Every structure is written in structure tokens, then in C-alpha cells.
Amino acid sequence: MHSLVDLKVSEGSIAIHWFEQSSFALKDSAGTIIQIDPYFPRNRPPDRFIHTEPPLDESELPTDFVLLTHAHGDHTCPESIRRIWDTSTETRFVGPEESVRQILSETDVSGDNVSEIIAGESVELNGITVHAVYAKPPTGDPSADISPPDVTHLGYVVVSDGVKLYISGDPINNFAEHDALISAVATHEPDIGFLTNHPTEGEFPFYDGCVKMATRIGLKHVVPVHRACFVTRDYDPKEWAAQFPAGGPEPLIIERNSSIIYPQ
């Protein structure tokens, strides 16, 4: 079984396992396990994937809930969802409308186990509260020549035992310039954020935009994600961390396919 299964988590803490890209598993002191954007394809050609072996065999991690941020292949992966469902038909799946539609059309998951969530809504998952927020505004940003996204893009603030985590999903490039996006997250006062960014790509915040995003939200700690998976979309987390000034959000680098207890 996966190491998270037997890991003991004390009250007031949460275990966070980052696999790679934007795939996580969380475990609280009651033993509830939530996966976020599980993406573990078995076919991993070396010209596309940095690692030829997936970081998880889904059968080794029985999961209570799965949160999905949006219906792109590396965030809503029917292949992984099928194997999670094969492991436990009690698993519940929560995500935006396009992810829900994809699960119902491309997997055998029971419709009773799939729930849609929209920005501004909250859901209780075995005592863990999840607040949905926009990662990208549905209209895009015409003033910055950013088109509307092709699917709904959500992020989540997860509250467990008083610990508050922010999962950014894939945020719009200029997220830090959108007061409504910032305030929707900041109002929940998250402690630690897991932020998608890239130094050059342009779809997501650049390094300086990521720093501003974390600072405006008021994060205590910030972790770089959406990396260590694809050959052409990777970046250096140490280079990213060097952008953060002293006295601001503290950068925290988690190694691929490893766990931390937060707060430590």
C-alpha cells in the first residue's frame, strides 16, 4: 500500500503528498484521504515525460474523495479515475461541469458518486471543508488580450483541522491583477498555497506574478507545482524560490512524489 495509508496525522495538521504536475493527496487526522487532479497515465514516452514510471499505482491508495480543478487531460484523467473507482466504488468525485460530464461519459463511475461544484460554493467532505474559487475568470481578460478559457477553471481552499490550503489549479497569467480573484481566495485566509506558474510559457503567472499572487493572498508558505512531469513544461523550483523577498511568503519546495506534514 502507499505510505500515506498508514501515516499517522495528529490533530491540527494535515499530510500532503505531491506526486508530480498538479496531482496531490491529502490526509487528515481522521484518516480521510482526498486526491486532487490525479494524473497517472501508464503510457509515458520519454520524449514527453520526464519520468517513465507513474508516481502512483492507484490500487495502492484507497481514496474517499477526488477533487478536480478543470477538464484538461493532466487534471481530469479518465484513465486514473477508472482505476481509482476500481479500487473503491465508495469514492466521491467533485469538480466543475466539464469534468463531471467527462467522468460520466468516459468512465463507469456511478452518477450518484459525482457532484458538480461552481465557484463560490462550498462542500463538506467528512469534516473537511472545500471552498471553490475561480482560477481563471470565465470571460478571460479582454483588456490584457486573454481569451475566455475553453473550460471552467477552479481552484480550491481546503480547510482541515484549522489548517487552510489553497490549490490554485491553472490560474490566469495575470491573476494577481484581478482583485475579485484575489479576494475570493484571501477571504478564507489560507496558510499555504500550491501555485501553478512558469517562467516563460505565458498561460500561467510568470515568477514575478506568482510572487505577487502569493503576497496579495497573504500566504505564509508557497509551493511550486505544475512541474516535474512533462519534458517541455518543467522549470527550476530553486530559481522560482529565489524570486521571493525576505519577510514575504516563504517558498517551500516539495520533492516529487513525497509527503510533508503541515504545519511541520
WOPEFEN-V62320 format. One record per residue. N is the residue number from 0. RES is the residue in one small letter. PHI is phi in whole degrees, -180 to 180 (none if undefined). BURIAL is 1 if it has 9 or more other C-alpha atoms within 8 Angstrom, else 0. Layout:
BEGIN
n=N res=RES phi=PHI burial=BURIAL
n=N res=RES phi=PHI burial=BURIAL
END
This chain:
BEGIN
n=0 res=m phi=none burial=0
n=1 res=h phi=-67 burial=0
n=2 res=s phi=-59 burial=0
n=3 res=l phi=-67 burial=0
n=4 res=v phi=-60 burial=0
n=5 res=d phi=-96 burial=0
n=6 res=l phi=-69 burial=0
n=7 res=k phi=-89 burial=0
n=8 res=v phi=-117 burial=1
n=9 res=s phi=-78 burial=0
n=10 res=e phi=-60 burial=0
n=11 res=g phi=85 burial=1
n=12 res=s phi=-135 burial=1
n=13 res=i phi=-143 burial=1
n=14 res=a phi=-90 burial=1
n=15 res=i phi=-126 burial=1
n=16 res=h phi=-112 burial=1
n=17 res=w phi=-103 burial=1
n=18 res=f phi=-86 burial=1
n=19 res=e phi=-180 burial=1
n=20 res=q phi=51 burial=1
n=21 res=s phi=-121 burial=1
n=22 res=s phi=-98 burial=1
n=23 res=f phi=-132 burial=1
n=24 res=a phi=-132 burial=1
n=25 res=l phi=-118 burial=1
n=26 res=k phi=-139 burial=1
n=27 res=d phi=-99 burial=1
n=28 res=s phi=-68 burial=1
n=29 res=a phi=-85 burial=0
n=30 res=g phi=94 burial=0
n=31 res=t phi=-69 burial=1
n=32 res=i phi=-116 burial=1
n=33 res=i phi=-119 burial=1
n=34 res=q phi=-100 burial=1
n=35 res=i phi=-123 burial=1
n=36 res=d phi=47 burial=1
n=37 res=p phi=-65 burial=1
n=38 res=y phi=-140 burial=1
n=39 res=f phi=-135 burial=1
n=40 res=p phi=-62 burial=1
n=41 res=r phi=-85 burial=0
n=42 res=n phi=-86 burial=0
n=43 res=r phi=-132 burial=1
n=44 res=p phi=-60 burial=0
n=45 res=p phi=-66 burial=0
n=46 res=d phi=-80 burial=0
n=47 res=r phi=-115 burial=1
n=48 res=f phi=-107 burial=1
n=49 res=i phi=-67 burial=1
n=50 res=h phi=-113 burial=0
n=51 res=t phi=-82 burial=0
n=52 res=e phi=-113 burial=0
n=53 res=p phi=-66 burial=1
n=54 res=p phi=-77 burial=0
n=55 res=l phi=-147 burial=0
n=56 res=d phi=-94 burial=0
n=57 res=e phi=-57 burial=1
n=58 res=s phi=-68 burial=1
n=59 res=e phi=-94 burial=0
n=60 res=l phi=-135 burial=1
n=61 res=p phi=-57 burial=1
n=62 res=t phi=-127 burial=1
n=63 res=d phi=-81 burial=1
n=64 res=f phi=-141 burial=1
n=65 res=v phi=-127 burial=1
n=66 res=l phi=-105 burial=1
n=67 res=l phi=-122 burial=1
n=68 res=t phi=-89 burial=1
n=69 res=h phi=-170 burial=1
n=70 res=a phi=-94 burial=1
n=71 res=h phi=-106 burial=0
n=72 res=g phi=-59 burial=0
n=73 res=d phi=-91 burial=1
n=74 res=h phi=-127 burial=1
n=75 res=t phi=-118 burial=1
n=76 res=c phi=-114 burial=1
n=77 res=p phi=-55 burial=1
n=78 res=e phi=-59 burial=0
n=79 res=s phi=-70 burial=1
n=80 res=i phi=-61 burial=1
n=81 res=r phi=-60 burial=1
n=82 res=r phi=-72 burial=1
n=83 res=i phi=-63 burial=1
n=84 res=w phi=-64 burial=1
n=85 res=d phi=-63 burial=0
n=86 res=t phi=-75 burial=1
n=87 res=s phi=-153 burial=1
n=88 res=t phi=-83 burial=0
n=89 res=e phi=-95 burial=0
n=90 res=t phi=-62 burial=1
n=91 res=r phi=-108 burial=1
n=92 res=f phi=-117 burial=1
n=93 res=v phi=-130 burial=1
n=94 res=g phi=-173 burial=1
n=95 res=p phi=-71 burial=1
n=96 res=e phi=-56 burial=1
n=97 res=e phi=-69 burial=1
n=98 res=s phi=-66 burial=1
n=99 res=v phi=-60 burial=1
n=100 res=r phi=-61 burial=0
n=101 res=q phi=-67 burial=1
n=102 res=i phi=-60 burial=1
n=103 res=l phi=-69 burial=1
n=104 res=s phi=-94 burial=0
n=105 res=e phi=-119 burial=0
n=106 res=t phi=-136 burial=1
n=107 res=d phi=-97 burial=0
n=108 res=v phi=-59 burial=1
n=109 res=s phi=-65 burial=0
n=110 res=g phi=-59 burial=0
n=111 res=d phi=-68 burial=0
n=112 res=n phi=-104 burial=1
n=113 res=v phi=-122 burial=1
n=114 res=s phi=-131 burial=1
n=115 res=e phi=-87 burial=1
n=116 res=i phi=-133 burial=1
n=117 res=i phi=-122 burial=1
n=118 res=a phi=-58 burial=1
n=119 res=g phi=97 burial=0
n=120 res=e phi=-90 burial=1
n=121 res=s phi=-131 burial=1
n=122 res=v phi=-140 burial=0
n=123 res=e phi=-100 burial=0
n=124 res=l phi=-122 burial=0
n=125 res=n phi=53 burial=0
n=126 res=g phi=88 burial=0
n=127 res=i phi=-98 burial=1
n=128 res=t phi=-97 burial=1
n=129 res=v phi=-121 burial=1
n=130 res=h phi=-105 burial=1
n=131 res=a phi=-91 burial=1
n=132 res=v phi=-134 burial=1
n=133 res=y phi=-75 burial=1
n=134 res=a phi=-93 burial=1
n=135 res=k phi=-133 burial=1
n=136 res=p phi=-65 burial=1
n=137 res=p phi=-58 burial=0
n=138 res=t phi=-89 burial=0
n=139 res=g phi=68 burial=1
n=140 res=d phi=-143 burial=1
n=141 res=p phi=-56 burial=0
n=142 res=s phi=-67 burial=0
n=143 res=a phi=-106 burial=0
n=144 res=d phi=60 burial=0
n=145 res=i phi=-107 burial=0
n=146 res=s phi=-72 burial=0
n=147 res=p phi=-58 burial=1
n=148 res=p phi=-67 burial=1
n=149 res=d phi=-74 burial=0
n=150 res=v phi=-140 burial=0
n=151 res=t phi=-65 burial=1
n=152 res=h phi=-114 burial=1
n=153 res=l phi=-112 burial=1
n=154 res=g phi=-122 burial=1
n=155 res=y phi=-138 burial=1
n=156 res=v phi=-105 burial=1
n=157 res=v phi=-106 burial=1
n=158 res=v phi=-116 burial=1
n=159 res=s phi=-141 burial=1
n=160 res=d phi=53 burial=1
n=161 res=g phi=83 burial=0
n=162 res=v phi=-92 burial=1
n=163 res=k phi=-121 burial=1
n=164 res=l phi=-114 burial=1
n=165 res=y phi=-115 burial=1
n=166 res=i phi=-104 burial=1
n=167 res=s phi=-77 burial=1
n=168 res=g phi=62 burial=1
n=169 res=d phi=-105 burial=1
n=170 res=p phi=-76 burial=1
n=171 res=i phi=-60 burial=1
n=172 res=n phi=-54 burial=1
n=173 res=n phi=-104 burial=1
n=174 res=f phi=-49 burial=1
n=175 res=a phi=-65 burial=1
n=176 res=e phi=-91 burial=0
n=177 res=h phi=-101 burial=0
n=178 res=d phi=-58 burial=0
n=179 res=a phi=-67 burial=0
n=180 res=l phi=-67 burial=1
n=181 res=i phi=-63 burial=1
n=182 res=s phi=-67 burial=1
n=183 res=a phi=-63 burial=1
n=184 res=v phi=-84 burial=1
n=185 res=a phi=-61 burial=1
n=186 res=t phi=-62 burial=0
n=187 res=h phi=-90 burial=0
n=188 res=e phi=52 burial=1
n=189 res=p phi=-67 burial=1
n=190 res=d phi=-86 burial=1
n=191 res=i phi=-134 burial=1
n=192 res=g phi=-122 burial=1
n=193 res=f phi=-112 burial=1
n=194 res=l phi=-112 burial=1
n=195 res=t phi=-76 burial=1
n=196 res=n phi=-158 burial=1
n=197 res=h phi=-162 burial=1
n=198 res=p phi=-71 burial=1
n=199 res=t phi=-136 burial=0
n=200 res=e phi=-66 burial=0
n=201 res=g phi=102 burial=1
n=202 res=e phi=-71 burial=0
n=203 res=f phi=-107 burial=1
n=204 res=p phi=-58 burial=1
n=205 res=f phi=-73 burial=1
n=206 res=y phi=-54 burial=1
n=207 res=d phi=-66 burial=0
n=208 res=g phi=-68 burial=1
n=209 res=c phi=-67 burial=1
n=210 res=v phi=-61 burial=1
n=211 res=k phi=-65 burial=1
n=212 res=m phi=-60 burial=1
n=213 res=a phi=-63 burial=1
n=214 res=t phi=-69 burial=1
n=215 res=r phi=-67 burial=1
n=216 res=i phi=-69 burial=1
n=217 res=g phi=92 burial=1
n=218 res=l phi=-68 burial=1
n=219 res=k phi=-84 burial=1
n=220 res=h phi=-132 burial=1
n=221 res=v phi=-142 burial=1
n=222 res=v phi=-121 burial=1
n=223 res=p phi=-83 burial=1
n=224 res=v phi=-134 burial=1
n=225 res=h phi=64 burial=1
n=226 res=r phi=-152 burial=1
n=227 res=a phi=61 burial=1
n=228 res=c phi=-130 burial=1
n=229 res=f phi=-92 burial=1
n=230 res=v phi=-58 burial=1
n=231 res=t phi=-93 burial=0
n=232 res=r phi=-126 burial=0
n=233 res=d phi=-88 burial=1
n=234 res=y phi=-154 burial=0
n=235 res=d phi=-89 burial=0
n=236 res=p phi=-66 burial=0
n=237 res=k phi=-70 burial=0
n=238 res=e phi=-65 burial=0
n=239 res=w phi=-61 burial=1
n=240 res=a phi=-62 burial=1
n=241 res=a phi=-68 burial=0
n=242 res=q phi=-80 burial=1
n=243 res=f phi=-86 burial=1
n=244 res=p phi=-76 burial=0
n=245 res=a phi=-62 burial=0
n=246 res=g phi=90 burial=0
n=247 res=g phi=-103 burial=0
n=248 res=p phi=-56 burial=1
n=249 res=e phi=-90 burial=1
n=250 res=p phi=-69 burial=1
n=251 res=l phi=-134 burial=1
n=252 res=i phi=-100 burial=1
n=253 res=i phi=-100 burial=1
n=254 res=e phi=-69 burial=0
n=255 res=r phi=-53 burial=0
n=256 res=n phi=56 burial=1
n=257 res=s phi=-145 burial=1
n=258 res=s phi=-116 burial=1
n=259 res=i phi=-132 burial=1
n=260 res=i phi=-104 burial=1
n=261 res=y phi=-124 burial=1
n=262 res=p phi=-71 burial=0
n=263 res=q phi=-79 burial=0
END
